[in-house]
């Protein structure tokens, strides 16, 4: 491109400063002038007649024999050529045989591209296949009964163990990270707005003074995303999602050894306990620790400054692991204490929404861990019932900031009531569910999975009263599916929409199981296929290590290596305004496109199980 400026243009190579550095162009504003003081004219270069090569969007993992199978061909708007679409079967010797040839049906225009589609749902024979349009040919994919059976394994086997905070995590010859954050955590300062949407209000709501060490927090939890904070809202979302998977399908897969006494995790080493239960326990340990330490759920635990926030590599090197002692000088260590104030901060202003969200996870996890760890299960349920009772004795604490202080209060309270009802069968919680239902009906899409989970324990009238909302949601799903050729809601904000797509698919699954005459299964398949490559911009799978071509350059805590963590789920397609669908595979530092987050990982485990259930085969244990 060419830039013309009314003042000199400076060119900086930002790669000299940090791994995520770019080239930077800058002009200094001239002094002593008013009105128009600086103008740039940016002229992009274009190649006359250039056409973007077609993309054949499809599931990189493949399809069940009886499932809907639609590939979407994405074309440059100026591409006037037409070619037949072909489905090729790959033989045992690598040779290909054409099994279907048909004109690709025009879908229409969406964003900046034109779209055609090939429906090959009639092809049911198991095997290995590829798609072809003109000179574009896809990587191989399967048609098979067990196509989704092991799709969740990398997420549970690798991604979640790597995300375990307060543990030494080893994989064969590789240490992913040492025992991180042994020095957690210091009380955050008052009236402080921090990085990454954390803030502390005018009081600590604890017995600790700002800067004082809060004992007991250096246990359990997962790194929230590509950084190293513990976001409580993410922790309880993950615990509940993992519990849902356990209770619906009971996957007993055991490939990870977890020793909390030694604070050590060994990837690909069985230890006799289902890995899913171990991950549930690890998240529960942090939630319980918060209530034990300060009496209520906290916003989270995060780095004290930007220098630590941008830390990449081994998480255990981010702090010295020694509790800060302000009587010592920086760099001085004595008696297991340190004068270096590198300990993470705990943000502790009370928020009833966080309490209710944590109650839901505590109650749910207590069911799953009843046999594996009965003492912890009893403790968790005791905290959940006690904090619920306390919350009913006072007006709710309504502190809010960013996205770290819980979801809508009524929704979090409803979730807590549902999980307490499912665990205790106490009619008091059924009354709470019924009382809160009208508000949930108004935000049905956000609350429907909790609402459906309560059906078996509520009167028949509760289910019948839900039917109008289910019908309206099903109709809205049909309308949304027609808005683009991929049949899912594609978001347009600054964070791409994989999470929204997975949530929509799980919503559809819950409704399909509870109201099969109203909600079909198709939206579940469309959601999974979108994540696995049937989306705009490319055909890459957004689950690293799942599918023939998957996300290999992602915003994990190893992003400086331009690498990935198997099983991580990225946000995916970001719509750059006004009409450009983007996901960079050559540049991991776009967090809105490429950052792994733990809730999406847990939801993917759940969705993969749901898909295999709908395909008619039990998931691989």
N, C-alpha and C positions, 0 to 999 in steps of 0.2 A: 504494500500500500504506500501511498505518497501522502505526506503531511506538509502542508504549507502553513506558515505561522507568521503573525505580525511581530513576533519576538523570537529570539534564538530558541531552538529545541535541543534539550539535553537528552542524551541516551545513556541509560544506566543498565548494567547487567546485574539484575537482582540475584542471579545465581551465586554471586560472590558472598551473599549475606546469609542465605538459608536454603535448605533443600527445596522449599516450595517457591523460591524466588523466580520471578519472570523478568523479561526486559521491561524497563520502565522509561516512558517518554515524559518529559516535564519541561514547562516553560515558567520562568519566574515572572510574576506580575510586576510591571514597571511601576516605579514610585511616582507620586505627585500627579496622577492622572485620574480623571473621572469619566463617567460615561462608558463607552466601549474601550476597555483597556487591553484586551487580548482576544485574538480570534485565531482559531485553527480551522483549516479546511482539510478533511480526511477523505481521500479518494482511494477506495479499494480497487484492486486490480481484478479483472475478470478475463476469462479465456473465451473468445467468441465460439459459439457452437458446442461448448463443453456440456456433457451430459453425465449426471451421476449414475453409476452402475446400479442396477436393480438390487434390492434386498428382498430375500425370501424369508419373511418372518414366520417362525414355526417353533414348536417345542423342541428344544435340544435334547430333552430326555426321551421324548417319543409319546406314544399313545397306546391306550388299551384297545384291544381289538374291536370291542363294541362301542367305543366312544366316538363322539363327533371329532372329525379331523379336518381342519380348515387351515390352509396356508395363505398368508396375505402377502402379495407382491407389491412392494413399494417402489414407485417409479418417479423419476424426475418429471416435473410438470410439462417440460418441453420434449419429453420422449414420446414421439409419435409412432414408434415401431410397435408391431404386435408380433407376439411369438406364442406358440402353444406352451402350456405348462406341462411338465412331465413328472411322473413319480417313477423312480427307478428302484428295483430290488437288487440288493447286493448279494451275490452268491458266495458260497464258502471259499471259492478261489479268488474272490475280489472282483470278478466280472459283474457287469450290470445288465439288467434286463428291464425294458420298459414295461410297466404293468398298467399304466394309465396315461393317456395323453388327451388333453382337452383344452379348448380355448379358456383362458383365464377370464372369469366373469368380472366385468367392471363394477367396482363398488362405488367409486366416486372420488372426490377430492377431500382431503383432510389435512389441516395445517398447510405445509408447502408442497406436499406430494400428492400424486395420484395413486390410486390403489386398485388392484385386481385381486381376485381370490380364486383358489382352487379347492374345491370340496372333494376330499377323497375318503369320506366316511365309509364308503362301500367296500374299501379295501380292509379286510379283516385278518388276512393270513399273517401269523406271527413271522417276524424276520427283521432284517436290517434294510433300511431304505434311505434314499436321498431324493431331494426335489431339485428340479432344474427349470430355469426360465432363460431362454436365450443362452448367453455364455456364462450365466451365473448358476453355480451348483452348490448345494448346501453340504455340510458335513453329515455323516451318517447318523441316523437315529433309529430307535427300535419301535416296532409294534409288538407288544407282548402283554400277557396277563399281569406280570409282576413289575410293570414298568415303573411304578412309584414305590415299590416295596422297600428299597434301601435308600431312597432319595434324601432321607433325613439323617442318615448315618454320619456324614461329614460334620453336620452342625452339632450333633451330640458328642461325636467322638473327638473332634478337634476344636471347633470354634468356642464352645462353652468352656472346656477345660482351659484354653488359652486365656479366656476372659476372667478366670477366677482370681479375685483379689485376695490378698493376705495368704497366699500360698506360693510355694516353689513349684513351678510347672515344668516338667521335663518330658521330652519326646525322643526316645532313642538317644542319639548322640547330641541332640539339640536341647539347650535350656531356653525355653521361651521367655521366662523371667524368673527372678528369684523371689523370695518371700517379701512381697512389697508392703510398704506402709505399716511397718511394725510400730511406728510412732503415732498412729492415729489416736486422737485428733484434738486440735485446739478449738476452743470456743471462738466463733467468729466475732468480729467487732460490731458494736451497735450502730444502727442507722447507716448501714454500709451496703451499697449496691456493687456487686462483684461481677466478675467475668462469667460468661456462659449462663446468664439468666438466674444466678443465685443472688439473694439479698438477705440481710439480717434486719429485723425491725428494731423498734426503740428499746426492747427488753430482750434478755436472752431466753426467758421462760425456762431457765434451768438454775441450778444452784452455783453455776460456774461463772466466773468473771471473764470478760473478753481477754483472749490470749491464754487462758488457763487450760491445762490438759484435761480432757474428759476421758476417764479410763473406761475400758471395756468395748471400745468400738473397733479395735483392730482384729476383726474376725468376720469371715464370710463375705458375701456380696460379689458382684461382678463389675468389671470395668464397663461403664455404660456404653461406650462407643469407641471411636478411634482415639479417644483420649482416655484418661485414667480416673475419672471421678466416679463416685457411687451416687447415682441419682435414685432416690428412694422410690419415686413414682415408677421408674423402669424396673426396679427390683421386684415390687409387688405385682406388676403386670406379668413379668416373666414367671414368677412362682405360680400364679394362677393358671397361666397358659400351660405350663408343664404339668400341673396337677390335672387339668382337663385331659391332656394326652394320656396320663397314667390311668385315670379313671375310666376313660372310654376304651383304651386298647391294651393297657398293661404291657408295654414293651419291656422285656426283661434283658435287653441287650447289655452286655457287660464287657467293655473294652478299656475301662479307665479305673485305675487304683487311686483312691483318695484316702489320705491319712491325716485327719485334722490334728491329731496329737503332735505329729511331726511337721504339720503344715506343709505337706508335700503331695503333689499330684503327678502320677505317671500315666502318660497317654499311651494307649495300645497295650496296657497291662491289666488283665482282668483281676478282680479282687473278690468276686463272689457276691457282690451287691449290684443290683440294677443301676446303671449309670443315671437314669432319669431320677431315681429316688435320691441319689447322691447330690445331683444338682439342685433338686428341691430343698434338700437339707442345707446346702451351702447358702442359698438365698435366704432361707428362713433364719439362719444364724445371725445374719446382719440385722434383719428386722427385729428379732427378739432383743439383740444387743442394744438397739436404740431405745426400746422401752425400759430395759434394765438400767441403762445409763442415765437417761433424763426423764423417763416417765411418759414420753409420747414419741410419735414418729417425727423425724427431722427431715428437712428438705434434702439433705445429702451431705457428702463429704467431698471437698474439691480443693484443688491446689490454691496456695495463698497468693500466687503472683503469675504474671504472664510467662515469665521465663520457665517456670515449672509446667505451666499449662501446655506449652509447645514441646515439651520433652518427648522424644521418640526413643525407641529401643527398649531396653530392659527396665521394667517399671520399678524394680527394687533399687535402681540407681537414682531415682528421682528424689528420694530423701535419704538421710543417713540411718534411718531406722531407729534412732534414739530419741526419747522424749525430750522435748525442749525444756531447758532450765534457764530462765532469764538472768539468773545470778552468774552464769558462765559467759565468757566471751565467745564471739563467733569463732567457730573452729575448735573451741576447747571442749574436751570430753572428760567426764569424771563420774564414776559410779554408775555407768550405764545411762548417763544423761548427756545432753549436748547443748552447747550455747548457740547452735545454728538454728534459726527459726524457719526450718523448711517443712515442718509438720503440716499436714493438710488441715483445713478449717472445716468445722461442722457448723452448718447453718440450722438454727434450732427454733426459730420463732414458730409458735404453735399454729397449726392449721388443721381444723377438724377434717377437712377433705383428705389430708394425708393420713390422719388417724383411721378414718373409715376405709380408705384404700388398703392400708396395712392390715386392718382387722380382717378384711376379706381374704387376704393372702394367708394370714395366720390360721384362720379357721379352715380354709381349704387344705393347707399343708398338713394340718393336724390329722386329717382323714388319711392322707397318703402315707404318713410316717407312723401310723398307729402301731404297725408291727416292726418296722425297721428301727425306729427310735421312739419307743413309747414315752420316755421321760420328756424328750423335747416336744413331742406331740401334745402331751398334757400341759406343758408350760405354755405353748403357743395358744392353745384353746383357752387356757386360763386368762392370758393377757387379752385375748380377743373379747371374751365375755365381760371382763372387768372394764376395759376401756369403752366398750359399747355402753355399759351401764353408766359410766361416768359422763359420757357425752350427752346422755339424756337429761342430766341434772343441771345443765347450764346452756346459755345461748352459744351457738357455734362460734368457734374462732375462725374469723373470715380473712386472715392475712393471705394476700395473693401477690405473687410476683413471677413474671415470666412463665415458664412451663415446669417449674420445680415445686409447686405448692399444691399439687393434686388437681384432679379434674373437677367438673361441676359438683358442688356439694351434694345435691340430691342424688346424683348418679353414683357417687362414691358410697353414700349411705345405703342406697338400694343394693349395691353389690355386697356390702357388708352384711345386710339383712339376709340376702339370698344365701350367702355362704354359711352364715351362722345357722340358718334354717336347715340347710342340707346336712350340716354336721351334727346339730343337737336335736332336730325335730321339735324344738320348743315352739309352741303356738304363738308366743310373743313376737317372734321374728316373722311368722306368717302374717300377723296383723300389720307389722311394719311394711312388709312387702305389698300387701293390699293397699295400705294407706298411701304409699309412695307411687303406686302404679300409674295414676293419672298423669303425674309429671313425667314418668318414663315414656308413656304413650306419645307425649308431645315430642320427645326426642328418641323415637323408637330405634332409629338406625344405630344410635350410639349405645343403646342399652339392651338391645333385643336378645343377645346371648344370655345375659343374666336373667332376663324375663323368662326366656324359654327354659332355662335350667331349673327354675322354681316350679314349673308346671306339675311334676309328679307329686309335689308336696302341698299343693294348693287345691281348693275346691274346683269342681268342674266349671263353675261360673267364671273362674279366673281365666282358664284357657279360652272359653267361649268369648269372653270380653276382649281377648287379644286378636281375634280373627279380623276385625276391620283394619287394624294396624298392619297385620300381616298382608292382607290383600293390597293395601295402599303401598306397602314396601315392595311387594312383588311387581306391581304395576310400574313403580318408579325404576325398578331394576331393568325392566323391559325398555323403558324410554331411554335410560342411560346407555344401554347396550347399543342402541341405534345411532348414538351420537358419533361413533368412530368405528372403524373397521375391526377393532380388536374386542369390542363388546364389553369393556370394563370402564369404570370411571377413571379418566386420566386427569390428574390434578395439574394446576398451572402455577403453583406457588414457588417459593425459593427452595423448598425441599421437595425432591421428586416423590412419586407416589406409590412405590412398592408397598409400603405399609397400608395405604388406603386400599389397594387392590387386594392384599391378603385378607384384611379385615372384612372387605365385602364378600370375598369367597367364603370365609368362615361364617359370616352372617347367613349366607345362602345355605350353607351346609346345615346349620342349626335349624333353620326354618324348614328345609327340605325333610329333615328327619322327623320334625314335630308336626308339620303341615304339608305332607307330600302332595296332597291334592291341590295346593295353592302355589307352592314354590317348587319349580323343577330343579334338577341337578345341574343344568347347563351352566349357570353362573359360577358354580364351583370350579368346573373344568376350565372355563375361560380365564378365571383369576389365576389358576396355577400355570396355565399355558402362557399367559402374559409374563409372569415372572421368569419363565424358562425360555423365553426367546420370541414369543409372538407379541411383539410390541413395535412401536415406531423407532426409526433411526438405525437399527441393527437387528441381528437375530441372536445376540449373545444372551446366555443365561445369567440372570442377576444373582444366582446363588453360586458362590465360588466352589468349584470342584464338582458341581452337579450339572450333567449334560455334556455333550461332546465338546462344545465351545462355551466356556463359562468365564466369569469375571476373574481375571488374573492380575489386574492392577487396581488396587482398591485402597480406600482411606481407612486402613486399620492402623494399629500402633506400630506396624512395620512398613508404613507407606513410604518411608525414605528409601526403602529397598526396591520400590516399584514392584511390589509383590502382593500376596494375598494371604488370607487365612481360610483354609478349607471350611466350607459350611457357612461362612458369613454371607449375609444378605445385604445388598446395597440398595439405596433409594431408587436408583434406576434412571428412567427417562425424565429429564428436566426440560420443560418447555421454555426455551429462551424466547422472550417476547420479541416479535409477536407470534412467530410460527415455526421455530426451529427446534425439533426434538433432538436432545443432545445427551450423550453419555460417553465421556472420554475414557478410552482404554489406554491412552498413552500418557495420562496425567492424573495421578491418584488424588491430588490435593483439592479437588472440588468436592467438599464435604456434602453439598446438597445432592450430588449425583452418586458419590462413591463411598460414603461413610457407613461402615457396619454399625448397627445398633442392636442391643440384645433383645428388645421386644420382638423385632421382626424375625430374629433367629428362632425364638420360641414358637412364634406363630407359624413359621415354615414347618417346623417339626409337626405341629398339629395339622396343618393343611396337607402335608404329604401323607399322613395317616388317613385323613378324610378322603383323599383322592383314591388311595388304594382300597378303602372300604367301598367307595362307589364303583370302583372297577370290578368288585366282586371277589377279590382275593384278600386274604388277611395280610397285613403288613409284615415285613420281615422282622422278627423279634431281635 
